[in-house]
C-alpha cells in the first residue's frame, strides 16, 4: 500500500505519517511536506522518484505526471487498467493526503492584488483530490486532518479503508475543492465588480449541529461564511449555556444587528426577530431599563443584546428577569459573575469588528430568501441615512428633540417586520407594531402597547402610508412627529392630515421592508 502526502496544513501530519509507516504503508511526499516530516525523524520518498522529473515553475509543477495520476485513477477491479500500469512500471497509490492551500482565509485578512491572489490558487492540490475522489472505489482521498484518526483506526482494524469511509472522504474532498474554487470565483467577481454572477457559488463551513430547527421535528445545523471577517454572531464565543437553538440564533443575530446600528450605549430585547424594546442612553443600565419599559410582559423569555461591555449594574437588572440568552462585545468580571449565576442562561461574546485592511467578499454582502426551487438574492438593506436628504413636508418643522427621536426610531423600524411601526420617545421605544397586513393595524398595535406613553412620542413607518388613517389615529393619541419614506400617490392627503394636527413629518425617500 502506498500513500502520497502533500499538505498545506501540517497539523497532525507527522503522527499520521508515523502510524502509516508502522502499518507498512510506503510514503511519498512533496518537498515541503517531506522536509517537515524529516525534521520529525520520519522518512518519506520524494515524488520525483515516481515522476523522474524535478519540480519546476517554482514548484507549481511537481505532481502533474502519469506516474502519479495513473496510480491514483486506475480502477482496482479493471484487469486491463492494472495491466497497463504494470507495462509502464507504474505502481498504485492507495491513499492521497492533500489539503488545498487556504485562499479565503488569507484574502479576507488584507487587501490582495490580483497578481498575488492568482499565485495563491492551488491547482495541484485540487487536481490530486479530484482524482482521488473520482476513484473512491479504491482510493482514500483525505482532505482534512480531522479524518486522520478514523483512517488509521480502519487500517489497523481491517487492513484497508472501508467503502463507506472512502465515500465519505471523497465527498469531503470534492467539498474542499469546490470551496476553494468558489472562494476564488468570489474574489474575481468582486475584483471585476460583478455582484450577481451567472453562477453564484457560496462557501459555508459547519459550526455545529443544532438540537432541532424552528420546530422539534426539524433537523438543523449552523454554518458560517468563509468570506466574511470577524465581528458577527458566527464568530461569537459562548461563555455559558447550551448551544443556542435555531430560533435563539435568529433572535441573537437580529438583536446584535439592532444594537450595532447605534453609536450610543444601546440595549435591544428581541423575540421572534422583532424588537420588544430598544433604547439608547449614556448609561447602559438606563438603556436597559428604558428598553424593558416598552413591554415588560413580552420581554419574558427574550434575547438581550448590548453594544458595550456588559457591566455589573446592567447584568444585575437583566438577572432580575427571565431571558434565554445575552450577547455583548465583552463582559466585566462582575457582570459575568452575576449572569453565570442564572442557570441555563446562554451567554455569548462577539469579537470586535475587523481591523483596518480586512474586508468581506463573496456572499458576505448579500441576503437570501428561499423559494421553491431556488433562492432570491439581494444586496443587504443598509441604513443609508443622510440627514441632509431628509425632506420636511409639513408646515411645522420637527424640534431638535423630535428630530433626535425620529432618527432613533428610523434606525429601529428597519429591524421590525413589515408593515412596521415604531413609536419612540427620549431615545427609546414605547410601542412597536409588526408583521401586519394593514399598516393601520400596525399603528393601532403600537399605540395600544404604548398607552399613555404615546403622548409626545414620534412615529416611524418603514414604508409610506397608503391612506392617512394611521396618521390620523397617531395624532389623536398624542404623537407629535412622523418619519416615513413617502412616495404614495396619497402623500398630499397624509401631509394635509399631519398639518391639520400640527404634526411635523419628514420623508426619507428610502423604505425598509423586512419580511
C-alpha positions in Angstrom: 0.0 0.0 0.0 1.3 3.5 -0.9 0.3 7.0 0.2 1.0 10.4 -1.3 1.3 13.2 1.2 1.2 16.9 0.2 -0.3 19.2 2.9 -0.6 22.9 3.4 -1.9 22.3 6.9 0.7 20.4 8.8 -1.5 19.7 11.8 -1.2 16.0 12.7 0.7 15.0 9.6 3.7 13.7 11.5 1.5 11.5 13.7 -0.3 10.2 10.6 2.9 9.5 8.7 4.4 7.7 11.7 1.3 5.5 12.0 1.2 4.8 8.3 4.8 3.8 8.3 4.2 1.4 11.3 1.5 -0.2 9.2 3.8 -0.8 6.4 2.5 1.9 4.1 5.1 3.3 1.7 5.2 7.1 1.9 5.8 9.6 -0.9 5.7 13.3 -0.2 6.2 16.6 -2.0 9.3 18.5 -0.9 7.7 20.9 1.7 5.8 18.1 3.4 8.8 15.7 3.2 11.1 18.3 4.8 8.6 18.8 7.6 8.4 15.0 8.2 12.2 14.7 8.1 12.5 17.3 10.8 10.4 14.9 12.9 12.5 11.9 12.0 10.1 10.4 9.6 11.3 9.2 6.2 9.2 9.7 3.0 10.4 9.2 -0.5 10.3 12.3 -2.9 7.7 12.5 -5.6 10.5 12.8 -8.1 11.1 9.1 -7.6 7.7 8.5 -9.1 7.9 11.0 -11.9 11.6 11.1 -12.7 11.0 14.8 -13.4 12.2 17.5 -10.9 9.8 20.2 -9.7 9.8 23.3 -11.9 8.0 26.6 -12.4 8.7 27.5 -8.8 7.1 24.2 -7.5 3.9 24.7 -9.5 4.5 21.6 -11.4 5.5 18.6 -9.3 2.7 16.0 -9.3 1.3 16.6 -12.8 2.6 13.3 -14.3 1.1 10.0 -15.5 3.1 8.1 -12.8 1.1 10.0 -10.2 -2.3 10.3 -11.8 -2.4 6.8 -13.4 -1.5 5.3 -10.0 -4.5 7.2 -8.4 -7.1 6.8 -11.2 -6.5 3.1 -12.1 -9.5 1.0 -11.2 -8.6 -1.9 -9.0 -11.4 -4.0 -10.5 -10.2 -3.5 -14.1 -7.5 -6.0 -15.1 -6.9 -4.2 -18.3 -6.0 -1.0 -16.4 -3.8 -2.8 -14.0 -2.0 -4.4 -16.9 -1.4 -1.0 -18.4 0.2 0.2 -15.2 2.4 -2.8 -15.0 3.6 -2.4 -18.6 4.6 1.2 -17.8 6.2 0.3 -14.5 3.7 2.5 -12.5 2.5 1.5 -9.1 -0.8 2.1 -7.4 -1.4 5.0 -5.0 -4.0 4.0 -2.4 -4.1 7.0 -0.1 -3.9 10.6 -1.1 -3.5 13.1 1.8 -3.8 16.6 0.5 -5.3 19.8 1.8 -5.6 22.7 -0.6 -3.8 25.9 0.2 -6.1 28.3 2.1 -7.5 31.1 -0.1 -10.5 32.7 1.5 -8.9 33.0 5.0 -5.9 34.8 3.6 -7.7 37.1 1.1 -10.0 38.4 3.9 -7.1 39.4 6.1 -5.8 42.2 3.9 -6.1 43.8 0.5 -4.5 41.4 -2.0 -3.6 42.4 -5.6 -4.9 40.3 -8.5 -1.4 39.0 -9.3 -0.8 37.9 -5.7 -4.3 36.3 -5.5 -3.7 34.3 -8.6 -0.5 33.0 -7.2 -2.4 31.7 -4.2 -4.6 29.4 -6.2 -3.8 25.8 -5.5 -4.1 23.9 -8.8 -2.1 20.8 -8.0 -3.7 20.1 -4.6 -7.2 20.5 -6.1 -6.3 18.2 -9.0 -5.0 15.5 -6.7 -8.0 15.5 -4.5 -10.3 15.4 -7.5 -8.5 12.4 -9.0 -8.5 10.5 -5.7 -12.2 11.4 -5.1 -13.1 10.2 -8.6 -11.7 6.8 -7.8 -13.2 6.5 -4.3 -13.9 2.8 -5.2 -10.2 2.1 -4.4 -8.5 5.3 -3.1 -8.9 7.2 0.1 -8.9 11.0 -0.6 -8.0 12.6 2.7 -8.6 16.4 2.6 -8.5 17.3 6.3 -6.6 16.3 9.5 -9.9 15.6 11.2 -10.1 12.3 9.2 -6.6 11.0 10.2 -7.7 9.2 13.4 -10.5 7.2 11.7 -8.3 6.4 8.7 -5.7 4.9 11.0 -8.3 3.1 13.0 -9.8 1.3 10.0 -6.3 0.4 8.6 -5.4 -1.1 12.0 -8.7 -3.0 12.4 -9.3 -4.3 8.9 -6.1 -3.7 7.0 -7.9 -1.4 4.5 -10.2 1.5 4.2 -13.9 0.6 4.1 -16.1 1.7 1.1 -18.2 3.8 3.4 -15.3 5.8 4.7 -13.8 6.2 1.2 -17.2 7.6 0.0 -17.3 10.0 3.0 -13.7 11.1 2.3 -14.4 11.6 -1.4 -17.4 13.8 -0.6 -15.3 15.9 1.8 -12.5 16.1 -0.8 -14.8 17.4 -3.5 -16.3 19.8 -1.0 -12.9 21.2 -0.2 -12.1 21.6 -3.8 -15.4 23.2 -4.6 -15.0 25.6 -1.7 -11.5 26.6 -2.8 -12.8 27.3 -6.3 -15.9 29.1 -5.1 -13.7 31.5 -3.0 -11.6 32.2 -6.0 -14.6 32.9 -8.1 -16.0 35.2 -5.3 -12.7 37.2 -5.2 -12.6 37.5 -9.0 -16.3 38.6 -9.1 -15.6 41.3 -6.6 -12.4 42.4 -8.4 -14.4 42.7 -11.7 -17.3 44.5 -10.0 -19.8 41.6 -10.6 -22.4 41.5 -7.8 -24.7 38.9 -9.4 -22.6 36.4 -11.4 -24.2 33.9 -13.8 -23.4 31.1 -11.3 -23.3 32.1 -7.6 -21.2 29.8 -5.6 -21.3 30.1 -1.8 -18.9 28.6 0.8 -20.2 27.7 4.2 -18.3 25.7 6.8 -20.1 23.8 9.6 -20.0 25.3 13.1 -22.1 22.5 14.6 -25.4 20.6 14.8 -28.3 22.2 16.5 -30.8 20.4 18.8 -33.5 21.0 16.2 -34.8 23.5 13.7 -37.7 26.0 14.1 -39.8 23.1 15.3 -38.7 19.9 17.2 -39.4 17.6 14.2 -36.9 19.5 12.0 -33.2 18.8 11.9 -30.8 21.7 11.8 -27.1 22.8 11.7 -25.3 26.1 11.9 -22.9 27.1 9.1 -20.7 30.2 8.9 -19.5 32.1 5.8 -15.8 31.7 5.0 -15.7 35.0 3.1 -16.5 37.4 6.0 -14.3 38.9 8.6 -14.9 38.8 12.3 -17.5 40.9 14.2 -20.6 38.7 13.6 -22.6 36.2 15.6 -20.9 33.4 13.6 -17.7 34.3 15.4 -19.1 34.6 18.9 -17.6 32.8 21.8 -20.1 31.0 24.1 -19.3 31.6 27.7 -22.1 29.7 29.3 -25.2 27.6 28.5 -26.3 25.1 25.9 -25.5 25.7 22.2 -28.2 28.2 21.2 -31.2 26.8 19.4 -32.1 27.6 15.8 -34.7 30.2 16.9 -32.4 31.7 19.5 -29.6 32.1 16.9 -32.0 34.0 14.7 -33.0 36.3 17.6 -29.4 36.7 18.8 -28.4 37.8 15.3 -31.4 40.2 15.0 -30.6 41.7 18.4 -26.9 42.1 17.6 -27.6 43.8 14.3 -30.0 46.2 16.0 -27.6 47.5 18.7 -24.9 47.7 16.0 -26.8 50.4 14.3 -26.3 52.8 17.2 -23.2 54.6 18.5 -24.5 55.4 21.9 -24.8 52.7 24.6 -27.9 50.7 23.4 -29.9 47.7 24.5 -32.2 45.5 22.4 -34.7 43.0 23.8 -35.9 40.7 21.0 -38.4 37.9 20.4 -39.2 36.2 17.1 -36.6 38.5 15.4 -38.6 41.7 16.3 -37.6 44.2 18.9 -39.7 44.0 22.0 -37.8 47.0 23.4 -34.9 49.1 22.1 -33.3 52.1 23.8 -30.1 54.2 24.0 -28.7 56.2 26.9 -25.4 57.5 28.2 -25.6 54.8 30.9 -26.1 51.2 29.7 -28.2 50.2 32.7 -30.6 53.1 31.9 -30.8 52.0 28.3 -31.8 48.5 29.5 -34.5 49.9 31.8 -36.0 52.0 29.0 -35.9 49.1 26.6 -37.7 46.9 29.2 -40.4 49.5 29.8 -41.6 49.1 26.2 -43.2 45.8 27.0 -42.1 44.1 30.3 -44.5 41.2 29.8 -43.5 40.4 26.2 -39.8 40.6 27.2 -40.2 37.4 29.2 -38.1 34.7 27.6 -36.5 37.0 25.1 -32.9 37.8 24.0 -30.9 40.7 25.2 -28.1 42.4 23.2 -25.9 45.3 24.2 -23.3 47.2 22.2 -21.0 48.0 25.1 -19.1 45.8 27.6 -21.7 44.4 29.9 -21.2 46.0 33.3 -22.3 44.7 36.7 -25.2 47.2 37.1 -26.8 46.2 33.8 -26.2 42.5 34.4 -27.9 42.7 37.8 -31.0 44.3 36.2 -31.0 41.6 33.5 -30.7 38.8 36.1 -33.9 40.0 37.7 -35.9 38.9 34.6 -36.1 35.6 32.7 -34.2 35.6 29.3 -33.0 32.9 27.0 -29.7 34.5 26.1 -27.5 37.6 26.4 -25.0 38.8 23.8 -22.4 41.6 24.2 -19.0 42.5 22.9 -17.5 41.7 26.3 -18.3 41.3 30.0 -16.8 42.7 33.1 -15.8 40.2 35.8 -18.7 41.4 37.9 -21.2 41.1 35.1 -20.0 37.5 34.4 -20.3 36.5 38.0 -23.9 37.8 38.1 -25.1 36.3 34.8 -23.4 32.9 35.4 -25.5 32.5 38.5 -28.6 32.3 36.2 -28.9 28.6 35.4 -29.5 27.9 31.7 -28.8 31.4 30.5 -26.8 31.4 27.3 -24.0 34.0 27.4 -22.2 34.9 24.2 -19.5 37.4 23.3 -19.0 38.7 19.8 -15.4 39.8 18.8 -14.8 43.3 17.7 -15.1 44.4 14.1 -12.0 43.6 12.0 -9.1 45.9 11.9 -8.4 48.3 9.0 -7.4 46.5 5.8 -9.6 43.4 6.4 -12.6 43.0 4.1 -15.7 40.9 3.3 -16.3 39.5 -0.1 -18.3 36.7 -1.7 -21.8 36.4 -0.3 -21.0 38.5 2.8 -22.8 41.5 1.3 -25.8 39.5 0.1 -29.1 38.4 1.6 -31.1 35.3 0.6 -34.6 34.1 0.8 -35.6 30.6 -0.1 -38.4 29.9 -2.5 -39.3 26.6 -4.2 -36.5 25.5 -6.5 -34.2 28.4 -5.9 -33.1 31.5 -3.9 -33.9 35.1 -4.1 -30.7 37.1 -3.8 -30.3 40.8 -3.0 -27.8 43.2 -1.6 -28.2 43.9 2.1 -30.6 46.6 3.3 -28.2 49.2 4.7 -29.4 52.2 6.7 -28.1 54.7 4.1 -29.4 57.6 6.2 -28.1 61.1 5.3 -29.7 63.8 7.4 -29.1 66.3 4.5 -31.5 64.2 2.4 -34.4 64.4 4.9 -37.3 66.3 3.5 -39.6 68.2 5.9 -43.0 68.1 4.1 -45.3 69.7 6.7 -45.7 73.3 7.7 -44.1 72.6 11.1 -40.5 71.5 11.3 -39.5 69.0 13.9 -37.8 70.3 17.0 -34.3 69.2 17.7 -35.6 66.8 20.4 -38.2 65.4 17.9 -35.6 65.0 15.2 -33.3 63.1 17.5 -36.1 60.7 18.4 -37.2 60.5 14.7 -33.7 59.4 13.7 -33.6 56.9 16.6 -37.0 55.5 15.5 -35.9 55.3 11.9 -32.9 53.1 12.8 -35.2 50.9 14.8 -38.0 50.4 12.3 -35.6 48.9 9.8 -35.3 45.9 12.1 -39.1 45.4 12.5 -41.1 43.1 10.2 -43.3 44.9 7.7 -45.7 46.6 7.9 -43.6 48.1 10.7 -44.4 51.0 13.0 -42.2 52.2 15.9 -43.2 54.8 18.5 -40.2 56.3 20.3 -39.5 58.9 23.0 -36.3 60.0 24.6 -34.2 57.6 22.5 -36.3 54.6 23.5 -39.2 52.6 22.0 -42.6 53.0 23.7 -44.7 50.9 21.2 -44.0 48.6 18.3 -46.4 47.2 15.7 -45.0 44.5 13.5 -45.9 42.0 10.7 -49.4 43.1 10.0 -51.1 43.0 6.6 -52.5 46.5 7.3 -50.3 49.5 8.2 -53.1 51.0 10.1 -53.4 47.8 12.3 -49.6 48.1 13.0 -50.2 51.7 14.1 -53.1 50.6 16.4 -51.0 47.8 17.9 -48.1 50.2 18.6 -50.4 52.8 20.2 -52.1 50.1 22.3 -48.8 48.9 23.6 -47.6 52.4 24.3 -50.8 53.5 26.1 -50.3 56.9 27.7 -46.6 56.9 26.7 -47.7 57.6 23.1 -48.3 61.3 24.1 -45.4 63.4 22.9 -43.8 60.4 21.1 -42.7 60.2 17.5 -43.6 57.6 15.0 -41.5 55.8 12.3 -43.0 53.8 9.4 -40.8 51.5 7.3 -42.9 52.4 4.1 -45.3 55.0 3.0 -48.9 55.3 4.3 -51.3 54.3 1.5 -54.1 56.0 3.4 -53.9 58.8 6.0 -55.9 56.9 8.7 -52.8 55.7 10.5 -51.5 59.3 10.8 -54.9 60.4 12.0 -55.1 58.0 14.9 -51.5 58.6 15.8 -52.1 62.3 16.1 -55.2 61.7 18.2 -53.1 59.6 20.6 -50.6 62.4 21.1 -47.8 61.5 18.5 -46.1 64.8 17.5 -43.8 63.9 14.6 -43.6 61.2 11.9 -40.7 59.9 9.8 -41.6 57.8 6.7 -40.2 57.2 3.2 -43.0 59.0 1.3 -43.8 58.1 -2.3 -47.5 57.3 -2.0 -50.0 58.7 -4.6 -51.8 59.9 -1.5 -48.9 61.7 0.1 -50.7 65.0 -0.2 -53.6 63.6 1.9 -51.1 62.4 4.5 -49.4 65.8 4.6 -52.8 67.5 4.9 -53.8 65.4 7.9 -50.4 66.0 9.6 -50.8 69.8 9.1 -54.3 69.7 10.4 -53.0 68.2 13.7 -49.9 70.4 13.8 -47.6 67.4 13.3 -44.1 67.6 11.9 -43.5 65.0 9.1 -40.2 64.0 7.4 -39.7 62.0 4.3 -36.6 59.9 3.9 -37.1 58.7 0.3 -36.0 55.2 1.3 -38.1 52.4 2.5 -37.0 49.4 4.7 -39.3 46.4 4.1 -38.4 43.3 6.1 -40.3 40.1 5.7 
